[in-house]
Amino acid sequence: MNDTAQRPELNAWHAMLTDDGYRLDSPDAWHASLLRGADELLASGVVDRDECQALKALAEGGHARALEDAVDSRVADPDA
């Protein structure tokens, strides 16, 4: 595995993973973008298959949390 600093595409993927605005505004689109991005990183050779699977696992966990956060937000402010 190459050093992350030498892989700006991977840095961009991680930036999207931590983009709370995108995650909270549109959890499903955010999740789909992360999965698509992981596949693109694999196809372009930036990551190997194991790294791709790890990225997808992060996306899956983040999606579950994003949906929980969306429900919590709606319960806290039903008129939002």
N, C-alpha and C positions, 0 to 999 in steps of 0.2 A: 504494500500500500504506500502510495506517495504521501508526502507531507501535505496536510490540508492547505497550508499557505500556498503551495504550488498548484492548487486546484481551485481557481476562482469560481468555477461552475458549482463546485461542492459548497463553497462558502455562500454562494447565492441561494442554494437550496436551503441551507441552514438558516439564512436570513429570513426566507419565507416561512420556515417552520416556526420561528420566533416572532413573526409579525402578528401581534395580538389584534390589531385593528382588522386585518383581513380575516383572521380566524374567527373573531367574534361577529363580524358583519355577515360573513357567508361561510359557515363551517363546511358545508358540502363542497363548494367550489374550491375552498382552500385545500381540503383533503384531496380532491381530484387533481389539483395542480401539483401537489406534493407527489402523488403517485406517478403522474405523468412525468414529472421532473426526474424522479428516481429511475424510471425506465429510460429516459433520454440520457441520463448519466451513464447507465449501463451500456446502451447502444453506442455511445461515443467513446467508450473505453475509459472514462474518468473513474469509474468504480467497477469492481468485479461483482459477480453474482451474489456473494455473501454480503458485501457492503450494500448492495441494492436492497437485499432482503432486510438488512438492519435499518436502512432508511425508511422502507415501507412500514416496518414495525413502529418506528417513531411516529410516522404519519397516522397509523391506526390508533395508537395511544392518544395522540393529540386530538384526533377527531372525536374520540369518545369523550375526552375532557371538554372539548369545545361544545359538544351537544349538551353535556351536563351544565356547563356555564350558561348556555342559551336558555335552558329550562329554568335555571336558578334566577336568571335575569328577568324572565317573563313572570315568574312567581313573585319576585320582589316588586315589580312594576308592571302590572297587567295592561296598563294603558300605553306602554312604550311601543 
